[in-house]
Amino acid sequence: MSANFEAKKAVVAEITEKIKASKSVVFVDYKGLTVAEVSKLRNDCRAAGCEYKVYKNTLVRKALNELGFKEFDSDLNGPTAVAFGQDETGAAKIMVKAAKDYEEKVILKSAFVDNAYVDKKGVSALATMPSKEELLAKLLGSLQAPVANLAGILSNMVAQLPRVLNAVAEKKQA
């Protein structure tokens, strides 16, 4: 086998591992971006815990087919960039923002989230959802509120007890 074939096999294996390790993978068309815009997009992805990469469509298609997903075959045409996200919504948020910031230059294609194909509209919907951490923070706040209120009431009652006892003692002396 040729060295080129072995190199392509290694890239397919790398893509497959990245897909398995990521909670979400977003595919976008990136025609016409300048080097500065691509650099900013990569930095935005990095800051959000995502990785922005450009691979050959045939290699990405092969990696997805090896994982048993053929729904992406029609999306993997033309210039395609891939954003690998560490959570379900991060990569989608960055790519939807990029699609708005760079009109006609970044176009959403599809995503791979929770071992399922997500279309263009689904990617936009994912971007509007809060992340898992935000949802957990809201849940924790909701659970803590009644406990905090009870603690405040009990603290207030304990603080009022000496005043009540003092008032009763003054009344009995009078």
Phi, psi and omega per residue, in radians:
M1 nan 2.597 -3.089
S2 -1.353 2.782 3.111
A3 -1.129 -0.608 3.130
N4 -1.101 -0.750 3.128
F5 -1.104 -0.732 3.120
E6 -1.136 -0.674 3.117
A7 -1.125 -0.717 3.116
K8 -1.155 -0.675 3.085
K9 -1.076 -0.683 3.124
A10 -1.153 -0.700 3.123
V11 -1.156 -0.727 3.101
V12 -1.068 -0.738 3.105
A13 -1.098 -0.699 3.105
E14 -1.097 -0.795 3.141
I15 -1.104 -0.766 3.137
T16 -1.026 -0.781 3.131
E17 -1.133 -0.700 3.123
K18 -1.135 -0.683 3.115
I19 -1.128 -0.765 3.138
K20 -1.122 -0.655 -3.090
A21 -1.378 -0.319 -3.075
S22 -1.616 2.567 3.051
K23 -1.458 -0.412 3.075
S24 -2.587 2.581 3.094
V25 -2.343 2.128 -3.096
V26 -1.980 2.327 3.134
F27 -1.873 2.276 3.128
V28 -2.350 2.673 2.993
D29 -1.563 2.322 -3.032
Y30 -2.178 0.644 -3.088
K31 -1.098 2.337 2.965
G32 1.448 0.117 3.111
L33 -1.280 2.436 3.062
T34 -1.389 2.920 3.120
V35 -1.053 -0.720 3.138
A36 -1.107 -0.709 -3.141
E37 -1.182 -0.691 3.099
V38 -1.139 -0.714 3.117
S39 -1.095 -0.750 3.110
K40 -1.116 -0.730 3.124
L41 -1.097 -0.749 3.092
R42 -1.079 -0.751 3.130
N43 -1.134 -0.711 3.089
D44 -1.079 -0.727 3.116
C45 -1.109 -0.804 -3.125
R46 -1.062 -0.720 3.134
A47 -1.135 -0.513 -3.140
A48 -1.600 0.099 3.135
G49 1.397 0.434 3.130
C50 -1.985 2.906 3.051
E51 -2.194 2.238 -3.125
Y52 -1.843 2.098 -3.107
K53 -2.383 2.706 3.019
V54 -2.075 2.138 3.101
Y55 -2.154 2.855 3.017
K56 -1.166 2.375 -3.132
N57 -0.978 -0.693 -3.102
T58 -1.116 -0.604 3.141
L59 -1.280 -0.695 3.076
V60 -1.146 -0.747 3.116
R61 -1.036 -0.764 -3.139
K62 -1.110 -0.734 3.130
A63 -1.100 -0.783 3.128
L64 -1.169 -0.666 3.104
N65 -1.128 -0.655 3.089
E66 -1.111 -0.538 3.088
L67 -1.442 -0.091 3.081
G68 1.639 0.350 -3.118
F69 -2.048 1.959 -3.133
K70 -1.858 -0.060 -3.107
E71 -1.134 -0.375 -3.046
F72 -1.514 -0.137 -3.050
D73 -0.966 -0.736 -3.114
S74 -1.269 -0.429 -3.139
D75 -1.420 -0.367 -3.056
L76 -1.592 1.096 3.072
N77 -2.320 2.564 -3.124
G78 1.314 -3.086 -3.125
P79 -1.160 2.105 -3.091
T80 -2.223 2.246 3.021
A81 -1.894 2.679 -3.082
V82 -2.161 2.297 3.050
A83 -1.984 2.042 3.123
F84 -1.652 2.105 -3.095
G85 -1.873 2.547 3.117
Q86 -1.503 -0.182 3.011
D87 -2.302 3.091 -3.020
E88 -1.279 -0.440 -3.001
T89 -2.025 -0.315 -3.022
G90 -1.023 -0.883 -3.119
A91 -1.131 -0.684 3.129
A92 -1.107 -0.736 3.138
K93 -1.075 -0.781 -3.127
I94 -1.130 -0.778 -3.085
M95 -1.245 -0.627 3.085
V96 -1.164 -0.710 3.086
K97 -1.106 -0.726 3.121
A98 -1.122 -0.670 3.119
A99 -1.108 -0.597 3.102
K100 -1.328 -0.736 -3.106
D101 -1.188 -0.687 -3.078
Y102 -1.995 1.128 -3.120
E103 -0.861 2.407 3.113
E104 1.183 -0.149 3.131
K105 -1.743 -0.644 3.082
V106 -2.034 2.089 -3.121
I107 -2.181 2.195 3.128
L108 -1.130 2.460 3.079
K109 -1.966 -1.136 -3.117
S110 -2.917 -3.092 3.115
A111 -2.598 2.858 3.086
F112 -2.150 1.861 -3.087
V113 -2.312 2.301 -3.135
D114 0.896 0.826 3.120
N115 0.988 0.623 -3.139
A116 -2.480 2.661 3.072
Y117 -1.367 2.325 3.085
V118 -2.172 2.211 -3.116
D119 -1.381 -3.107 -3.088
K120 -0.994 -0.787 3.133
K121 -1.144 -0.653 3.103
G122 -1.118 -0.633 3.104
V123 -1.129 -0.750 3.100
S124 -1.097 -0.686 3.113
A125 -1.166 -0.682 3.098
L126 -1.045 -0.664 -3.097
A127 -1.145 -0.432 -3.128
T128 -1.521 -0.220 -3.113
M129 -1.391 2.520 3.041
P130 -1.226 2.697 3.138
S131 -1.273 2.946 -3.138
K132 -1.037 -0.709 -3.136
E133 -1.127 -0.705 3.114
E134 -1.130 -0.732 3.113
L135 -1.116 -0.727 3.111
L136 -1.133 -0.669 3.108
A137 -1.110 -0.726 3.111
K138 -1.137 -0.723 3.123
L139 -1.108 -0.790 3.127
L140 -1.078 -0.733 3.091
G141 -1.081 -0.697 3.123
S142 -1.159 -0.644 3.134
L143 -1.297 -0.562 -3.108
Q144 -1.358 -0.475 -3.049
A145 -1.005 -0.883 3.136
P146 -1.087 -0.664 3.131
V147 -1.147 -0.746 3.133
A148 -1.129 -0.718 3.107
N149 -1.106 -0.753 3.121
L150 -1.100 -0.740 3.115
A151 -1.078 -0.705 3.110
G152 -1.127 -0.729 3.123
I153 -1.128 -0.815 3.141
L154 -1.112 -0.691 3.116
S155 -1.111 -0.718 3.127
N156 -1.135 -0.721 3.135
M157 -1.125 -0.721 3.121
V158 -1.144 -0.655 3.139
A159 -1.212 -0.555 -3.124
Q160 -1.391 -0.387 -3.086
L161 -0.988 -0.832 3.114
P162 -1.084 -0.614 3.130
R163 -1.163 -0.706 3.126
V164 -1.149 -0.791 3.133
L165 -1.105 -0.681 3.108
N166 -1.130 -0.732 3.121
A167 -1.131 -0.702 3.121
V168 -1.141 -0.748 3.135
A169 -1.112 -0.701 3.123
E170 -1.149 -0.649 -3.129
K171 -1.172 -0.684 -3.127
K172 -1.232 -0.533 3.121
Q173 -1.284 -0.451 -3.069
A174 -1.454 nan nan
